[in-house]
Amino acid sequence: MQSLAGTVVIAVFVITFIVQAFQIPSESMENTLLIGDYLLVDKVHYANGGRWGQILPYSPIRRGDIVVFRYPVHPSQHFVKRVIGVPGDRIRLINRQLWVNGAAVKENYVVHHSPGHDYYRDDFPATNYLSANVEARWWLQMRGLVHNGELEVPPGQYFVLGDNRDESLDSRYWGFVPRQNIIGRPLLIYWSIRNSEPGAGAQASNGKLSRFAYLLTHLWQQTRWQRTFRLVK
C-alpha cells in the first residue's frame, strides 16, 4: 500500500511539474509536427529557476524554439507554435519572407501549401488589409505597435508562428503570447498515429466507438513507427 501511494505521489509530481502529455490536433506545425503526434512536453526547461536555477536546466525562451502555451484568447486551450520574436524584436513578413530586426531569416522548417498570395498573411503587418480570422482586439492593438512597417514585440510578450504558414492561426491573427502563458517545450514524440486510410472512414462512420475499434484492430498499420520516440527540433 505504501509502495502504491509512493508511486502515485511520484506520478502526480512528474505530471504536475516535469512533463505533460499533449496531442497535435491541427496541421499548423507541419511538417515538424503532424496531426496524430503525441508529445511529452518539458515543463522544466523554461521555468523560473529561483534558488534551483544553478541545479536544474532552466533556459530563456529563444527565437526558433517550439513552445506549448495557453491560447491567450481562450486560456483553457493549449497551442503549439514556433517563437519568431522575443521582447524588443521588430517583425515583418514581405512576400512570405520573414525579417527580424531588419535581417532576413532563413527558415528551413517552413512549408507553404497555398499557391495564392494573401496580403494580410504574407505581407505582415499589413495594416491596410484585414483578414476575417483576425481578432478585433488584436487588430486595434497591433496598429499601435507598428513602426516603419515593422511590428515591435513588447516586454514580456512573444510572437509565434506555425511552420505551416498558410494554414496556421497564430500571432498574426490573435496577437502575442504572454510569458506566463508558456507551459514548456515539446521534448519527444512518444507515439504517432496517422489519419484513417482511404476506406477507414466508412468503418468509423458510426462514431467514436467505431473509430476506436478500427484503430485498435489496425494499431500496427496506423502507427507512424518512424516518428515514434523522435526528439522534437
DOLUMTI-173399 format. One record per residue (C-alpha): residue number from 1; residue in one letter; chain; x, y, z. Coordinates in Angstrom, 3 decimals. Each point is the difference from the previous one (the first is absolute). Example, Ala and Ser with C-alpha at 12.3 -4.5 7.8 and 13.67 -1.06 7.14 Angstrom:
i; aa; ch; c1; c2; c3
1; A; A; 12.300; -4.500; 7.800
2; S; A; 1.370; 3.440; -0.660
This chain:
i; aa; ch; c1; c2; c3
1; M; A; 0.000; 0.000; 0.000
2; Q; A; 2.819; 2.399; 0.877
3; S; A; 1.763; -0.941; -3.240
4; L; A; -3.151; 0.772; -2.000
5; A; A; -0.458; 3.333; 1.789
6; G; A; 3.624; 0.895; -0.674
7; T; A; -0.405; -0.831; -3.687
8; V; A; -3.123; 2.167; -0.228
9; V; A; 1.773; 2.928; 1.700
10; I; A; 2.950; -0.268; -2.377
11; A; A; -2.315; -0.216; -3.032
12; V; A; -1.981; 3.067; 1.118
13; F; A; 3.234; 1.922; 0.601
14; V; A; 1.354; -0.873; -3.452
15; I; A; -3.259; 0.892; -1.782
16; T; A; -0.394; 3.237; 1.965
17; F; A; 3.554; 1.335; -0.117
18; I; A; 2.148; -1.929; -2.474
19; V; A; -1.824; -1.204; -3.138
20; Q; A; -3.451; 0.159; -1.547
21; A; A; -1.556; -2.048; -2.799
22; F; A; -1.305; 1.935; -2.996
23; Q; A; -1.648; -1.019; -3.281
24; I; A; 0.418; 1.914; -3.264
25; P; A; -3.542; 0.835; -1.190
26; S; A; 0.663; 2.052; -3.155
27; E; A; 2.291; 0.336; -3.010
28; S; A; 1.416; 3.393; 1.051
29; M; A; 3.463; -1.357; 0.875
30; E; A; 0.492; -2.288; -3.025
31; N; A; 2.400; -1.462; -0.864
32; T; A; 1.732; 0.316; 3.370
33; L; A; -2.997; -1.324; 1.926
34; L; A; -2.876; -1.910; -1.584
35; I; A; -3.603; -0.624; 0.929
36; G; A; 0.076; -3.151; 2.104
37; D; A; 3.380; 0.659; 1.631
38; Y; A; -0.051; -0.562; 3.768
39; L; A; 2.579; 2.064; 1.867
40; L; A; 1.637; 0.173; 3.372
41; V; A; 0.386; 3.667; 0.913
42; D; A; 2.953; 1.057; 2.147
43; K; A; -1.424; 2.381; 2.634
44; V; A; 3.341; 0.571; 1.741
45; H; A; 2.042; 1.519; -2.821
46; Y; A; -1.583; 3.480; 0.085
47; A; A; -0.994; 0.069; 3.672
48; N; A; 1.186; 2.766; 2.298
49; G; A; 3.035; -1.516; 1.664
50; G; A; 0.159; 2.059; 3.176
51; R; A; 2.250; -1.708; 2.531
52; W; A; 0.043; -3.125; -2.174
53; G; A; 1.232; 1.874; -3.072
54; Q; A; 3.574; -1.238; 0.398
55; I; A; -1.059; -3.644; 0.331
56; L; A; -2.863; -0.542; -2.452
57; P; A; 0.370; 0.714; -3.753
58; Y; A; -2.021; 3.206; -0.280
59; S; A; 0.405; 1.998; -3.224
60; P; A; -1.391; 3.225; -1.434
61; I; A; -2.482; -0.174; -2.867
62; R; A; 1.837; 0.562; -3.270
63; R; A; -0.979; 0.635; -3.602
64; G; A; -0.569; -3.290; -1.792
65; D; A; -1.189; -1.858; 3.108
66; I; A; -3.206; -2.023; -0.294
67; V; A; -2.253; 0.678; 2.985
68; V; A; -3.258; -1.269; 1.459
69; F; A; -2.124; 2.745; 1.532
70; R; A; -3.437; 0.943; 1.193
71; Y; A; -1.849; 1.675; -2.862
72; P; A; -0.348; 3.675; 1.046
73; V; A; -3.535; 0.301; -1.411
74; H; A; -1.250; -3.159; 1.770
75; P; A; 2.563; -1.002; 2.668
76; S; A; -1.652; -3.392; 0.531
77; Q; A; 1.330; -1.031; -3.425
78; H; A; 3.622; -0.950; -0.632
79; F; A; 1.829; 0.955; -3.207
80; V; A; 3.429; -0.885; -1.367
81; K; A; 1.921; 2.421; -2.258
82; R; A; 3.521; 1.194; -0.717
83; V; A; 1.390; 3.162; 1.634
84; I; A; 0.883; 2.540; -2.673
85; G; A; 0.387; 3.160; 2.075
86; V; A; 1.125; 0.615; 3.583
87; P; A; -0.477; 3.242; 1.974
88; G; A; 1.536; 2.960; -1.831
89; D; A; 0.066; -1.658; -3.437
90; R; A; -1.355; 1.667; -3.135
91; I; A; -1.978; -2.407; -2.198
92; R; A; -1.248; 0.119; -3.563
93; L; A; -0.837; -2.326; -2.895
94; I; A; 0.591; 1.093; -3.591
95; N; A; -1.403; -2.356; -2.633
96; R; A; 0.220; -2.855; 2.574
97; Q; A; 3.616; 0.774; 0.867
98; L; A; 0.539; 0.580; 3.718
99; W; A; 2.081; 2.980; 1.104
100; V; A; 1.065; 0.499; 3.632
101; N; A; 1.745; 3.211; 1.069
102; G; A; 0.662; 0.924; -3.620
103; A; A; 1.607; -3.308; -1.006
104; A; A; -1.507; -2.770; -2.137
105; V; A; -0.373; -3.283; 1.907
106; K; A; 0.662; -3.375; -1.626
107; E; A; -2.713; -2.429; 1.118
108; N; A; 0.600; -3.523; -1.273
109; Y; A; -2.970; -1.296; 2.002
110; V; A; -2.662; 2.161; -1.708
111; V; A; -2.412; -1.452; -2.570
112; H; A; -2.513; 1.725; -2.276
113; H; A; -2.905; -1.923; -1.491
114; S; A; -2.079; 2.858; -1.392
115; P; A; 0.920; 1.186; -3.516
116; G; A; -1.862; 3.274; 0.491
117; H; A; 1.230; 3.205; 1.652
118; D; A; -1.778; 1.540; 2.982
119; Y; A; 1.072; 3.540; 0.822
120; Y; A; -0.843; -0.230; 3.686
121; R; A; 1.530; -3.438; 0.543
122; D; A; 3.059; 0.275; -2.261
123; D; A; 0.877; 3.714; 0.386
124; F; A; -0.421; 0.420; 3.720
125; P; A; -0.651; 2.447; 1.617
126; A; A; -2.239; 1.283; -2.771
127; T; A; -2.125; 2.606; 1.750
128; N; A; -1.776; 0.894; -3.242
129; Y; A; -1.385; -3.523; -0.311
130; L; A; -2.172; -2.058; 2.305
131; S; A; -0.632; -3.724; 0.327
132; A; A; -3.293; -1.509; 1.149
133; N; A; 1.989; -2.080; 2.506
134; V; A; 1.474; 2.975; 1.871
135; E; A; -1.101; 0.619; 3.593
136; A; A; -1.455; 3.511; 0.294
137; R; A; 1.954; 0.742; 3.183
138; W; A; 3.248; -0.943; -1.683
139; W; A; -0.764; 2.058; -3.107
140; L; A; -0.297; 3.137; 2.137
141; Q; A; 3.059; -0.822; 2.131
142; M; A; 2.202; -0.925; -2.945
143; R; A; -0.455; 3.296; -1.810
144; G; A; 1.521; 1.842; 2.946
145; L; A; 3.077; -2.261; 0.041
146; V; A; 0.974; 0.329; -3.669
147; H; A; 2.842; 2.429; -0.725
148; N; A; 1.602; 0.405; -3.419
149; G; A; -1.820; -3.092; -1.209
150; E; A; 1.305; -2.212; 2.835
151; L; A; -1.865; -1.448; 2.980
152; E; A; 1.830; 0.592; 3.276
153; V; A; -0.272; -2.751; 2.630
154; P; A; -0.728; 1.504; 3.465
155; P; A; 1.723; -1.087; 3.244
156; G; A; -1.212; -3.320; 1.388
157; Q; A; -1.608; -1.006; -3.316
158; Y; A; 0.893; -2.447; -2.788
159; F; A; -0.952; -0.129; -3.677
160; V; A; -0.662; -3.539; -1.281
161; L; A; -0.735; -1.520; -3.403
162; G; A; -0.844; -3.474; -1.267
163; D; A; 2.484; -1.731; -2.286
164; N; A; -2.850; -0.618; -2.444
165; R; A; -0.347; 3.715; -0.662
166; D; A; -3.018; -0.132; -2.292
167; E; A; -2.102; -2.121; 2.387
168; S; A; 0.855; 1.424; 3.407
169; L; A; -2.069; 2.311; 2.170
170; D; A; 2.805; 1.549; 2.014
171; S; A; 1.291; 3.343; 1.299
172; R; A; -0.860; 1.654; -3.299
173; Y; A; -3.679; -0.533; 0.796
174; W; A; -0.359; 0.194; 3.785
175; G; A; 3.140; 1.652; 1.375
176; F; A; 2.863; -0.699; 2.363
177; V; A; 0.466; -2.824; 2.493
178; P; A; 0.631; 1.321; 3.546
179; R; A; 2.975; -1.580; 1.750
180; Q; A; -2.225; -1.427; 2.739
181; N; A; -2.051; -1.915; -2.606
182; I; A; 2.966; -2.062; -1.179
183; I; A; -0.098; -3.491; 1.534
184; G; A; 3.082; -1.613; -1.495
185; R; A; 1.592; -1.458; -3.103
186; P; A; -0.807; -3.233; -1.870
187; L; A; 2.734; -2.456; 0.844
188; L; A; -0.919; -3.340; -1.540
189; I; A; -2.555; -1.556; -2.351
190; Y; A; -0.794; -3.116; 2.007
191; W; A; -2.614; -1.262; -2.481
192; S; A; -1.353; 1.054; -3.373
193; I; A; -3.069; -1.322; -1.775
194; R; A; -1.069; 0.975; -3.500
195; N; A; -3.500; 0.979; -1.068
196; S; A; -2.243; -2.768; -1.231
197; E; A; 1.030; -1.547; -3.273
198; P; A; -2.424; 0.245; -2.963
199; G; A; -2.974; -2.190; 0.817
200; A; A; 0.570; 0.161; 3.739
201; G; A; -2.456; 2.871; 0.316
202; A; A; -2.846; -2.267; -1.030
203; Q; A; 0.901; -2.402; 2.783
204; A; A; 0.226; 2.821; 2.508
205; S; A; -3.066; 1.901; -1.144
206; N; A; -2.183; -1.246; 2.857
207; G; A; 1.810; 2.224; 2.490
208; K; A; 2.854; 0.031; 2.449
209; L; A; -0.542; -3.600; 1.097
210; S; A; 0.369; -1.298; -3.552
211; R; A; 3.021; 2.207; -0.523
212; F; A; 1.600; -1.349; 3.165
213; A; A; -0.751; -3.581; -1.042
214; Y; A; 1.526; 0.576; -3.408
215; L; A; 3.175; 1.494; 1.466
216; L; A; 0.270; -2.801; 2.526
217; T; A; -0.136; -2.659; -2.712
218; H; A; 2.331; 1.923; -2.351
219; L; A; 2.393; 1.412; 2.585
220; W; A; 3.143; -1.373; -1.583
221; Q; A; -0.864; 1.275; -3.486
222; Q; A; -1.204; 3.410; 1.181
223; T; A; 2.984; 0.781; 2.227
224; R; A; 2.702; 2.149; -1.583
225; W; A; 2.891; -2.040; 1.340
226; Q; A; 2.632; 2.264; -1.578
227; R; A; -1.249; 2.914; 2.128
228; T; A; -0.367; -1.904; 3.276
229; F; A; 2.534; 1.007; 2.676
230; R; A; 1.319; 2.830; -2.184
231; L; A; 1.392; 3.095; 1.686
232; V; A; -1.733; 3.245; -1.005
233; K; A; 2.280; 2.605; -1.605
